[in-house]
Amino acid sequence: MCFSPEMSGVVAVTGAIGTGVLIKKRVPKMQTFTFFYFAFLMEALQFFQYLFINLCDNIFNIRATDIAYIHLAFQPIVVNAFCLSLLDETKRKKFSWVWIPAVITTASWLLGFSNFFDACEQSNWCSGGTSCSISGMYHIAWKFSVNILYSVRFFNLIPLIGIAWLFCFFVLPALMRVWIWVIPNLIFLTGSMLLVGFLKSGELTAVWCFSSIFIIAIILLKKPKGEN
């Protein structure tokens, strides 16, 4: 987890070993990739960020934070592909339409990170300049160099881009009735929102590292229905 470099490093190593085990056991490819994406890639990235934490002028800190944003941007696609892989073939075809909102959300996140629009003003998620990973109260906190698309907010609170991400992360899997994914993550989301008043600015966006634990549990405990 991203509570410390040691914990991130241990989970990353475990994720690398686990990915190899899943490949050897011929677990469906999308489930194996999702395990790799969260349990190894995300944790290894966070371990690297700890090496340069709070050094906002350091190019490695800046680029690692940029990559963390890109990792978040592609999660709607990865999560829904993973949920589809847990369904039988008939249901998978029935819910193939979830690719559309997932891809649109990822594209909007990437567009919000581009230079096509002016930079946003400094706020919770936005650095107003270069990206940076900093120390939060409990987790790594991020400041992203995003643009004015993040200024469009729901009730002046959450950016609409963020709401689209949450829709793909929770509502689409719920429509597919993949409760084994929805319920643990929804419980964690509720707990995270209750903590928001105690977390440093930008830290709430980093607490999704818990999803790697849910991914590990789902793949190891649920008998896969997908094809190899």
N, C-alpha and C positions, 0 to 999 in steps of 0.2 A: 504494500500500500504506500501511499505518498506521505505517510507521517514522518518518515526519516529516510535518508539514503540507504541505510542498512536494510530497512524493510522493503523498499523498492527493489533493491538489488536481489534480495532473497526471492521475492515473488517473480522477478524477471528470470532468474536462473530456473526456478520451478516451472515457469511458463515455457522456457526453452526445452526443458526435459520433457514436460508434459506434451508439448507439440510433437516431439519425436515419438513418444509412446502412442499418441493418437494416430499418427501416420502409420506406425507399425501395425496397429490394430485395425487399420483401414476404416476408421470412423469417417462418415460422410465429409467430403472435402470442405463444404462451407462451414460446417461445425468446427472442423480442425482449424480453418483459417480464422474464424472468429475467436477461438481460443488463443491463437497466436497474436491476433490483433490487439486483444485486451490484456491477456495474461503476460505476454512477453513484450510486445512492441511498446505498449503504453507505459508499462512499468520500467522498462529499460530507458525510455525517453525521460521519465521522471528522475531516475537515478542520475542520468547525465545532467539534467537541469540542476540537481543539488550541487554538482561540482562547481557551478558558476552562479549559485543563487545570490541575488541582490546586486550582482555586478551588471547593472543595466547598460553600461557602455561596452560590455564585452560581447564580441561578435558571436561567440558560442552560446551565450545566454539568449541573445536576440533570436538567432536562428532556431535554437531548440524550442523557444516559445512559439515561433512561427509554425514549426512543425506540429506542436501540440494543438494549435488552432486547426491546422489541416486535418489532424487526426479526429478532432471533434466534428469537423465538417463532413467527413465521410461516415460517421457513425450511423446516421439514419439509413444509409444503404446497407451497411454491414449488419446492423441489428435486424432489419426486416428480411434480409436474405437469410440470416440465421433462423429467424422465426419460421420462415417458409420451409426451411430444411427440416423442421420438426414436424411438419404436416405430412399427411399421406398425399399421394399424387393427385387425387381428385380435388382436395382442398387447396393444394398448391396452385392448381390451374384456376380455381375459383377466385383466389385472392392475388393473382398475378398483377392486378391493377395497383397494388401498393407500391410497385416500383415507381409509378409516376410521381406521387407526392414525395417519395424518398429522394429521387433524383433532383426534383425541383428544389427541395430544401437544401441539398448539398450544393447545388449550383448557386443558390442565393447566398449561402455562407461564403463560398469562394468569391462571389462577386463583391460581397461585403468586405472582403479582405484585399480587394484589388485597388489599383491606383486610378480606376476609371472615374471615381468620385472623390470629392474633397475629404480630407481626414476629419474624423469626428472630434467633438470637444471632449476634454478629459472627463471621464465618468467611471462608473463601476467596472465595466468591462474594457473600457477604452483608455489607452495611455495618452492619446492625443499626440503621440510621436512614435517612437520605436517600441516594439514589443519588449516585455521584460518579465522574468520569473522572479518573484520575491517571496520572502518568508511570511506566511500567515500565522495565525494563532495556533493552528493544528496541522494545516496542510500547506502545500505550495500554493501561492496565489499568483494569478496571471493578470498582466495588463497587455491587451492586444492592440496592435496598430490597425484598427479597422476604420471604415469610412462612415460617411453620414447616413448610410442605410440603417445604421444602428440607432439613429435619432428617431426613427419611427417606432413609437412605443405603445403598448397596450396600457391604457389608463396611466400613461406617463411612468410606467414601472418597467415591465419586461419588454425588450425589443421584439417586434413581430417576428423577426428572424429566429429569435429564441423560442417563441411560442410554436413556430413551425417545427423546430427541432424536437420540442417536447411532444408534439402531436405524433411525430414519426416514432419517437422513442416509447410512447405509452399507448396512445389511442389506436394506432394501426395494429400493434400486436394484440391489443384487447379485442379489436374487431375480428382478428383471426382466432381469438380465444386461446392464445398461448399464455395461459395464466401462470405457468411455471416461470415465465419471464416477467410478466406484468406485476404480479403481487409483491415479490421481494423488492423489486426496484421502486415500486410505488410507495411501499412502506419506508424505504430509505429516503425517497424524495421528501416525504412528509417530515421525517426527522431532520433533514437538511434545511428545509424551510423554517422549522422551528428554531434552528440554530443561526439563521441568517443574521439576526441582530447581534450575535456574538462574534461573527466572523469578520475578518478584515476585508476591506474592499477588494473584490476580485477573487476571493478565496472560494466562494461558493461554486464557481465554475470548475474548480479543481477536484471537488470531492467525488466526481464520478468514477474515481479509481476503484470504488467499491464494486462497480459493475463487473470487474474482472473476477471477483470471488463468486458472484452469481453465475457468470459464464462457466467457471470451473465446475461448480456444483451441478448445474443443469446438464452439462455434457457427461459428467461422470455418473450421475444418478439416474438420468432418464434414458431409457432404451431408445436409440434413434430409430426414426421411421423413414429417414431419407435414404437415398441410394448412394452407393459409393461413387 
